[in-house]
Amino acid sequence: MPVLSPAPALYYGLLAGCLLLGLGLLALAWRRPRQRQRAGRMLAGAVAAGALWLTAFPPLRQLPAARAEAILLTEGYAPDTLRQLLRQLGAGTPVWAFGDAAPAAKARSLASLLTLAEQRPALRRLHVLGHGLPTADLPILSQMMVSEHPGTPVTGFKTAYWPAQLSLGEVLQIEGALDPLKGPGPAWVVLRAAGGGRDSVRLLAGGDSSFRLRYQPKTAGLATYELLLRRPGQPPRTEPVPVEITTPALPALLLLAATPSFEFKFLKNYLAEAHYPVALRTSVSRGLVQTDFVNQPRLNLDRLTPALLARFAVVVADAATLAALSGTETQALQAAIRNGRLGLITLAEAAPLPRNAPARADFAVLPRPAPPANLPALTWPAAPGEARAPLPAQLQPRPNLRPLITGPQKAVAAASRRVGLGFAVVSVVPETFRWGLQGHAAVYASFWNRLLTAAVPPAPAEAVWHAGSRWPRPAQPLTLHLAAGAFPTTSPTVAALAGGPAVRLALRQDTRLPEWSTAQFWPGAPGWHQVRGPGRSRHSFYVYPATAWPGPELQARQQAAEQRHLESQSATASAAAPETVAEPWPAGWFFGLFLLAAGYLWLEEKL
């Protein structure tokens, strides 16, 4: 039986004394003249010596450990789950109500998890009932084990995604899903923008609950659209859809045509109306060219030189123009592309590309059979409508090519390839101007926007911010990440655009990558916020109201709790506290036994 571990000298000294006492009492009982009660006196002597030893050093016993567990109520908890958990853990288990949770009987209010960690440092497990804890609050619990007990399910939007930033002219796409539809009647999901409904979808009960909505913003700036959900027998629910519509600097374009062409003329007019800086050079005869300039000063376009190409971001040329370039011009063009200063769009025909075309080996042009009576349909992401055009050739699929436009049987009609630090694009779609003449201006604009976006060289690195949470909320910490070439010399600031003081951000530089820094910000109110700095860098982000988008927020909390459970499972398994604790038996019990044995010896001697 285990005993307490005293000092060795004291331990062995008392042990020797008790042994001598016991042996002495046994010897006296054996040598006494009277034989009556000899066995009783010997037993009482041994018990007295043993009881005296156990009084000084009582043995240990294993007792059930007190449960270092507590219950935390969050919004949406089920009272039945609370009652069942209290029966399992015991009525004395402490219960706290956190956040907007309705307090139960004998539940104390908890304003911050820091208070719980400070007042209850011995807590090993926390049972969280309801919708769970915000993701930013989980690190406060340190190594404490957290058991999730889901509460009342959230109805409405289950998931939703859309890009936080768009360029003016791009199409906003919102994808998501609802909770399983129950009951009679369909549900309607409506996208409201610019004062009215712009797109909607009807979802039937028992069917697919996913949806996809589209809208093309007309103006730039910070917009807050709305997603409206209507269900039979339920009040409508509206959720905010914040989007930042930007107007990036338009790249300067150089158009090179081997012969007068309506294709290039129509493209030049379209780009001019869209305020692009455009220069058009058309070869009229040998040694004679015609030039046209829109939204930029006049230049000498007779020969392609490094100085001339440095003024443009993208060159659009037909195959015949590339074939007629001199060796010096070809070297200047290819060097600008490889250095990431220029992009090239080649309008090819049903013939192989010229030998001096960049990445010619990967852009293999294959002629197609005679076109059918009905023009083939062309497809690409976010195409605003059906696009049909003759397709006399196609590009052979290659691992290095990224298809941009596809035709029947996934035939590649346009593709891009990285060349050094720049990009080269080849298209075999002829006479795209017909879309504009036929009233399909949106199709024409989308087609050329896709080609130009793929050819524009990457922008130089700048300071870039992004928020660490997809659903920032008021009164919850938000981590802001900064990627910059150097650590800022002045502290950036953040402020609510609706009004309020600007808050300086305390940046913490990453020890692994000095280009990365982080800062903590506590939003005080919902709405648009903007970070300013370093330099002229600006970043806008939206803080959602506390009650907005409960479905996606609940999913984010569950994923964070599961991730934390997996990370801490191995650590807590090795360092888990035992289910029992060792405590010494009460010394008074052994001292009483010593008194009984000694009293018997004294009384028997007197009788």
C-alpha positions in Angstrom: 0.0 0.0 0.0 1.5 3.3 -0.9 2.3 5.9 1.8 3.4 9.5 1.9 7.1 10.1 1.3 8.7 11.9 4.3 12.3 12.8 5.0 14.4 9.6 5.0 15.9 10.2 8.5 12.5 10.8 10.1 10.9 7.9 8.3 13.5 5.3 9.2 13.8 6.6 12.8 10.1 6.3 13.5 10.0 2.9 11.8 12.8 1.6 14.0 11.0 3.0 17.1 7.7 1.4 16.2 9.4 -1.9 15.5 11.2 -1.8 18.8 8.0 -0.9 20.6 6.1 -3.7 19.0 8.9 -6.3 19.7 9.1 -5.1 23.3 5.4 -5.4 23.9 5.4 -8.9 22.4 8.3 -9.9 24.5 6.7 -8.6 27.7 3.4 -10.4 26.9 5.3 -13.7 26.2 7.4 -13.5 29.4 4.7 -12.5 31.8 4.0 -15.1 34.6 0.3 -15.3 34.0 -0.6 -17.2 30.9 -4.2 -15.9 30.8 -4.8 -13.3 27.9 -1.3 -13.9 26.5 -2.5 -14.0 22.9 -4.8 -11.0 23.4 -1.9 -8.9 24.9 0.5 -9.9 22.0 -2.2 -8.9 19.5 -2.9 -5.7 21.2 0.8 -4.8 21.4 1.3 -5.4 17.7 -1.8 -3.4 16.9 -0.6 -0.5 19.1 2.8 -0.4 17.4 1.3 -0.6 13.9 -1.4 2.0 14.7 1.2 4.4 16.0 3.2 4.0 12.8 0.1 4.5 10.6 -0.8 7.6 12.6 2.4 9.2 11.7 2.4 7.9 8.1 -1.1 7.0 7.0 -1.5 5.0 3.7 -2.9 6.5 0.5 -6.3 5.7 -1.0 -7.6 6.3 -4.5 -10.6 8.6 -4.7 -12.6 9.7 -7.8 -11.2 13.0 -9.0 -13.5 16.0 -8.8 -14.8 16.8 -12.3 -12.9 19.9 -13.6 -15.7 20.5 -16.2 -18.1 23.4 -16.9 -20.9 24.2 -19.2 -21.0 27.3 -21.5 -24.3 28.4 -23.1 -24.2 30.1 -26.4 -26.9 31.4 -28.7 -29.3 28.7 -29.9 -28.7 26.1 -27.2 -31.3 23.4 -26.5 -32.6 23.3 -22.9 -33.1 19.6 -23.2 -29.4 19.2 -23.9 -28.5 21.3 -20.9 -30.7 19.2 -18.6 -29.3 15.9 -19.9 -25.7 17.2 -19.5 -26.4 18.3 -15.9 -27.8 14.9 -15.0 -24.6 13.4 -16.4 -22.1 15.7 -14.8 -23.9 16.5 -11.6 -26.1 19.3 -10.5 -23.1 21.2 -9.0 -21.4 21.7 -12.4 -20.9 25.4 -13.0 -23.0 26.9 -15.9 -22.2 30.2 -17.7 -24.2 32.1 -20.4 -22.0 33.7 -23.0 -22.8 36.3 -25.6 -26.5 36.6 -26.6 -27.5 33.2 -25.1 -30.7 33.3 -23.0 -29.5 32.6 -19.4 -30.9 29.5 -17.8 -31.7 29.0 -14.1 -28.6 29.3 -11.9 -26.5 30.3 -15.0 -24.1 33.1 -14.5 -23.4 35.7 -17.2 -19.9 35.6 -18.8 -18.7 38.7 -20.6 -15.3 37.4 -21.8 -13.6 34.0 -22.0 -10.5 35.6 -20.4 -12.5 35.8 -17.2 -13.2 32.1 -17.4 -9.6 31.2 -18.0 -8.4 33.3 -15.1 -11.0 32.3 -12.5 -11.0 28.6 -13.4 -7.4 27.7 -14.3 -8.1 24.0 -13.3 -10.8 23.5 -15.9 -10.0 20.6 -18.2 -13.1 20.4 -20.3 -15.6 23.0 -21.4 -19.0 21.8 -22.8 -20.2 24.4 -25.3 -23.9 24.3 -26.1 -25.6 26.1 -29.0 -24.0 27.7 -32.0 -20.5 27.7 -30.6 -17.8 30.2 -30.0 -16.4 32.7 -32.5 -13.3 31.5 -34.3 -11.2 34.4 -32.8 -12.1 33.4 -29.2 -10.9 29.7 -29.4 -7.2 30.5 -28.8 -8.1 32.1 -25.4 -9.0 28.6 -24.1 -5.4 27.5 -24.6 -5.2 23.7 -24.0 -8.6 23.3 -22.5 -10.7 20.5 -24.2 -13.9 21.8 -25.8 -16.9 19.5 -26.4 -19.4 20.8 -28.9 -23.2 20.2 -28.4 -25.0 21.6 -31.4 -28.2 23.5 -30.7 -31.2 24.6 -32.7 -30.3 24.4 -36.5 -30.2 27.6 -38.4 -32.6 27.9 -41.3 -32.0 30.0 -44.4 -28.8 30.4 -46.3 -26.4 27.5 -45.6 -23.4 28.6 -47.8 -22.7 31.6 -50.0 -19.7 32.8 -51.9 -18.9 35.8 -54.2 -15.7 37.7 -55.0 -15.0 40.6 -52.6 -13.6 42.7 -55.5 -14.5 43.1 -59.1 -13.2 45.2 -62.0 -15.8 47.4 -63.7 -17.2 45.4 -66.6 -16.9 42.0 -65.0 -19.9 40.0 -64.0 -20.7 39.4 -60.3 -21.6 35.7 -59.7 -23.0 34.6 -56.4 -23.1 30.9 -55.6 -24.6 29.2 -52.5 -27.1 26.8 -51.1 -30.0 26.8 -48.7 -30.9 24.5 -45.9 -33.1 21.6 -47.1 -36.4 23.0 -48.2 -39.4 21.6 -46.2 -43.1 22.2 -46.6 -45.2 23.1 -49.6 -44.4 25.8 -52.0 -41.1 26.9 -53.6 -38.5 29.3 -52.3 -37.3 32.4 -54.2 -33.8 33.8 -53.9 -33.5 37.3 -55.4 -30.5 39.5 -55.9 -31.3 43.2 -55.4 -28.9 45.8 -56.7 -29.2 49.4 -57.8 -32.7 49.7 -56.3 -34.3 46.6 -57.8 -34.2 42.9 -58.4 -31.5 42.0 -61.0 -31.6 38.2 -60.9 -33.6 35.5 -59.2 -34.0 31.7 -59.0 -36.9 29.4 -57.9 -36.0 26.4 -55.7 -38.5 23.6 -55.2 -39.0 21.6 -52.0 -37.2 18.3 -52.1 -35.0 19.4 -55.0 -31.6 20.9 -55.4 -31.2 23.8 -52.9 -28.1 25.4 -54.6 -28.4 28.6 -56.5 -26.3 30.9 -58.8 -27.1 34.5 -59.5 -25.4 37.0 -61.9 -25.3 40.8 -62.2 -23.0 43.2 -64.0 -22.3 46.3 -62.0 -22.6 49.6 -63.9 -20.7 51.9 -61.7 -17.4 51.7 -59.7 -17.2 52.1 -55.9 -18.2 50.3 -52.7 -21.5 48.6 -53.2 -23.7 46.7 -50.8 -26.2 44.6 -52.6 -28.8 42.4 -51.0 -29.8 38.7 -51.2 -33.4 38.2 -50.5 -34.9 34.8 -49.4 -38.6 34.2 -49.6 -40.2 31.1 -48.2 -43.9 30.2 -47.8 -45.1 30.8 -44.3 -41.9 32.5 -43.2 -40.9 36.1 -43.0 -38.4 37.2 -45.8 -34.8 37.3 -44.9 -32.3 39.8 -46.3 -28.5 39.4 -46.2 -25.9 42.0 -47.3 -23.6 41.3 -50.3 -20.7 43.8 -50.2 -18.6 44.1 -53.3 -15.8 46.6 -54.2 -16.0 47.6 -57.9 -12.6 48.9 -59.0 -11.5 50.8 -62.2 -8.0 49.6 -62.8 -5.8 51.6 -65.1 -6.5 50.6 -68.7 -3.5 49.2 -70.6 -2.3 50.9 -73.7 -2.8 48.8 -76.8 -0.9 48.7 -80.1 -2.9 47.2 -83.1 -0.9 45.9 -86.1 -2.7 45.0 -89.2 -1.1 43.7 -92.4 -3.9 45.0 -94.6 -6.9 47.3 -94.1 -9.3 45.2 -92.1 -12.8 45.9 -90.7 -11.9 43.6 -87.8 -9.1 45.9 -86.6 -11.1 49.0 -87.3 -14.1 47.8 -85.3 -11.8 46.7 -82.5 -10.1 50.1 -82.4 -13.5 51.9 -82.2 -14.7 49.6 -79.4 -11.5 50.2 -77.4 -11.7 53.9 -78.0 -15.3 54.0 -76.6 -14.1 52.1 -73.6 -11.4 54.8 -73.0 -8.4 52.5 -73.8 -5.3 54.3 -75.1 -5.0 52.8 -78.6 -2.7 53.1 -81.6 -3.4 51.4 -84.9 -0.9 50.7 -87.6 -2.2 49.4 -91.0 0.1 48.5 -93.9 -1.3 50.0 -97.1 1.5 48.9 -99.4 5.2 48.0 -99.2 6.9 50.6 -97.1 3.7 52.7 -96.6 1.7 52.5 -93.4 -1.4 54.3 -92.1 -1.6 55.2 -88.4 -4.4 56.2 -86.1 -4.3 57.3 -82.4 -7.0 57.5 -79.8 -6.6 58.6 -76.2 -2.9 59.0 -76.5 -0.3 61.3 -78.3 1.0 60.5 -81.8 4.0 58.3 -82.1 6.3 57.0 -84.9 5.0 53.4 -85.5 7.1 52.6 -88.6 9.4 50.2 -86.7 9.0 48.3 -83.5 11.8 49.4 -81.1 12.2 48.8 -77.4 11.4 52.4 -76.7 8.2 52.2 -78.7 7.1 48.9 -77.1 7.7 50.3 -73.6 4.8 52.6 -74.1 2.3 49.8 -74.6 1.1 46.9 -72.5 -0.5 44.6 -75.2 0.2 44.2 -78.9 -2.7 42.8 -81.1 -1.4 41.6 -84.5 -2.4 39.3 -87.2 -0.2 36.4 -88.4 0.9 38.2 -91.6 2.2 41.2 -89.6 4.3 38.9 -87.4 5.7 37.2 -90.5 6.8 40.6 -92.0 8.7 41.8 -89.0 12.4 42.1 -89.4 14.9 40.3 -87.2 15.5 43.4 -85.0 11.8 44.0 -84.5 11.2 40.3 -83.7 14.0 40.4 -81.0 12.6 43.6 -79.5 9.1 42.1 -79.4 10.2 38.8 -77.8 12.5 40.5 -75.3 9.6 42.8 -74.1 7.4 39.7 -73.7 10.0 37.6 -71.8 10.8 40.5 -69.5 7.1 40.8 -68.5 6.6 44.3 -70.0 4.4 43.3 -72.9 1.6 40.8 -73.8 0.9 39.6 -77.4 -2.4 38.6 -79.0 -2.1 36.9 -82.4 -5.1 36.6 -84.7 -4.3 33.4 -86.6 -5.7 31.9 -89.7 -6.1 28.3 -90.8 -2.4 28.0 -91.3 0.7 27.5 -89.1 2.0 30.5 -87.2 5.0 32.3 -88.6 8.4 31.0 -87.5 9.1 34.1 -85.4 5.9 33.9 -83.4 6.6 33.5 -79.7 6.0 29.9 -78.4 5.2 28.8 -81.9 5.8 25.1 -81.1 3.0 25.1 -78.5 0.5 26.9 -80.6 -0.2 24.3 -83.3 -3.0 25.4 -85.6 -5.1 22.5 -87.0 -7.6 23.2 -89.9 -11.1 22.1 -89.4 -13.6 20.6 -91.9 -15.9 22.9 -93.9 -18.2 24.8 -91.5 -21.8 23.5 -91.3 -24.8 25.5 -92.2 -25.3 26.5 -88.6 -22.4 28.4 -87.1 -20.8 26.5 -84.1 -21.3 27.9 -80.6 -18.4 29.2 -78.7 -18.2 29.1 -74.9 -16.1 30.7 -72.1 -16.7 31.6 -68.5 -19.1 34.4 -67.8 -20.2 34.6 -71.4 -23.2 36.9 -71.4 -25.1 35.0 -74.2 -24.8 32.6 -77.0 -21.9 33.3 -79.2 -21.7 31.8 -82.7 -18.9 32.3 -85.2 -17.2 30.4 -88.0 -14.3 28.3 -86.8 -12.1 27.3 -89.7 -9.3 26.1 -87.4 -8.5 25.1 -83.9 -5.5 24.9 -81.6 -4.1 21.5 -80.6 -4.4 21.0 -76.9 -1.0 21.1 -75.1 0.0 20.9 -71.4 1.4 24.4 -71.5 -1.7 26.0 -73.0 -4.5 27.5 -71.0 -7.8 27.3 -73.1 -9.6 30.6 -73.1 -12.4 30.0 -75.7 -13.7 26.6 -76.7 -16.0 25.4 -79.5 -17.8 22.2 -80.4 -16.3 19.0 -78.8 -14.1 21.2 -76.6 -12.2 22.4 -79.6 -9.7 25.1 -78.4 -10.5 28.4 -80.3 -8.2 30.6 -78.2 -5.5 29.9 -75.6 -2.7 31.6 -73.7 0.8 30.5 -72.7 3.3 32.0 -70.4 6.5 33.2 -72.2 9.1 34.2 -69.7 7.5 36.7 -67.4 4.8 37.7 -70.0 2.0 36.0 -71.9 1.2 35.2 -75.5 -2.4 34.6 -76.7 -3.5 33.0 -80.0 -7.1 33.2 -81.3 -8.4 31.5 -84.5 -11.9 33.0 -84.2 -12.4 35.3 -87.3 -14.7 38.2 -87.9 -15.7 38.9 -84.3 -17.0 42.3 -85.5 -20.1 40.6 -86.7 -21.3 40.2 -83.1 -21.3 44.0 -82.8 -23.1 44.5 -86.1 -25.7 41.9 -85.1 -26.6 43.6 -81.8 -24.5 41.3 -79.6 -22.3 44.0 -78.2 -22.1 42.3 -74.8 -20.8 39.1 -76.4 -18.1 41.1 -78.3 -17.0 43.0 -75.2 -16.8 39.8 -73.1 -14.8 38.0 -75.8 -12.2 40.7 -76.1 -12.1 41.3 -72.4 -11.2 37.7 -71.8 -8.3 37.8 -74.4 -7.0 41.2 -73.1 -7.1 40.0 -69.5 -5.1 37.0 -70.3 -2.5 39.0 -72.2 -1.9 41.9 -69.9 1.5 41.5 -68.2 1.5 41.1 -64.4 1.5 44.4 -62.5 4.5 45.2 -60.3 4.4 44.1 -56.7 2.7 46.6 -54.4 1.6 46.5 -50.8 -1.4 44.2 -50.6 -3.8 43.8 -47.6 -6.4 41.1 -46.9 -8.6 40.3 -44.0 -8.0 37.1 -42.1 -11.8 36.3 -41.7 -14.4 35.9 -44.4 -17.1 37.2 -42.0 -15.8 40.0 -39.8 -18.1 41.0 -37.0 -18.2 43.9 -34.6 -16.5 43.5 -31.2 -14.5 40.5 -32.5 -10.8 40.6 -33.2 -9.9 40.7 -36.9 -6.4 39.9 -38.2 -5.3 42.1 -41.1 -2.4 40.7 -43.2 0.0 42.9 -45.2 2.4 41.7 -47.9 4.9 44.5 -48.9 8.4 44.7 -50.2 9.7 46.3 -47.0 8.4 46.9 -43.5 6.5 50.2 -43.3 8.2 53.0 -41.6 4.9 54.6 -40.6 2.0 52.8 -39.0 -1.1 52.3 -41.3 -4.5 53.4 -40.1 -8.0 51.9 -40.3 -11.3 53.7 -40.0 -15.0 53.2 -40.6 -16.1 55.0 -43.7 -19.4 55.9 -42.1 -17.5 58.1 -39.6 -15.3 57.7 -36.6 -11.7 58.1 -35.5 -8.8 56.5 -37.4 -7.0 53.7 -35.5 -3.3 53.1 -35.9 -2.4 49.5 -36.5 0.5 48.0 -34.6 2.2 45.8 -37.2 4.0 42.6 -36.2 6.6 41.4 -38.7 6.7 37.7 -39.6 9.9 36.1 -38.4 10.0 33.7 -41.4 9.2 36.1 -44.2 10.0 39.8 -43.5 7.6 40.8 -46.4 4.6 39.6 -44.3 3.1 41.5 -41.4 0.0 41.2 -39.3 -2.1 43.5 -37.1 -5.1 43.1 -34.9 -8.2 45.3 -35.2 -11.4 45.3 -33.2 -14.3 46.7 -35.3 -16.7 48.8 -33.4 -19.6 48.9 -35.8 -20.8 47.1 -39.0 -20.2 48.6 -42.4 -17.4 49.5 -44.8 -13.9 50.1 -43.3 -10.7 51.2 -45.1 -7.0 50.7 -44.3 -4.7 53.4 -45.5 -1.0 52.9 -45.9 1.7 52.1 -46.3 2.2 54.9 -48.9 -0.8 55.3 -51.2 -2.0 51.8 -50.6 -5.8 51.5 -49.8 -7.8 48.4 -48.9 -11.5 48.3 -48.1 -13.3 45.5 -46.2 -16.8 45.1 -44.9 -17.8 44.2 -41.3 -21.0 42.3 -41.2 -23.8 42.9 -38.6 -23.8 40.4 -35.7 -27.0 38.8 -37.0 -26.1 38.6 -40.7 -25.3 35.3 -42.5 -25.8 33.0 -39.5 -25.5 29.8 -41.6 -22.1 30.4 -43.1 -20.9 31.8 -39.7 -22.1 28.6 -38.0 -20.2 26.5 -40.5 -17.0 28.5 -40.0 -17.3 28.1 -36.2 -17.8 24.3 -36.5 -14.8 23.9 -38.9 -12.6 26.0 -36.5 -13.7 23.9 -33.5 -13.1 20.6 -35.4 -9.6 21.8 -36.4 -8.8 22.8 -32.9 -10.0 19.5 -31.6 -7.8 17.6 -34.0 -4.7 19.7 -33.2 -5.1 19.4 -29.4 -6.3 15.8 -29.3 -2.8 14.3 -29.2 -1.4 16.8 -26.7 -4.3 16.5 -24.3 -4.2 12.7 -24.6 -0.7 12.5 -23.2 -1.2 15.2 -20.6 -4.7 14.3 -19.5 -5.4 14.5 -15.8 -6.2 11.1 -14.1 -9.7 10.1 -13.3 -8.7 9.3 -9.6 -6.6 11.2 -7.0 -4.5 9.7 -4.2 -5.4 11.0 -0.7 -4.1 9.7 2.8 -6.5 8.0 5.1 -7.6 10.1 8.1 -4.8 9.8 10.8 -7.5 10.1 13.6 -8.7 6.6 12.7 -5.3 5.0 13.4 -4.7 7.1 16.5 -8.0 5.9 17.9 -7.0 2.3 17.2 -3.7 3.0 19.1 -5.7 4.3 22.1 -7.9 1.2 22.0 -5.0 -1.2 22.0 -3.1 0.8 24.6 -6.2 1.0 26.8 -6.7 -2.7 26.6 -3.1 -3.4 27.7 -3.5 -1.0 30.7 -6.9 -2.3 31.7 -5.9 -6.0 31.4 -2.8 -5.4 33.6 -5.0 -3.9 36.3 -7.6 -6.7 36.3 
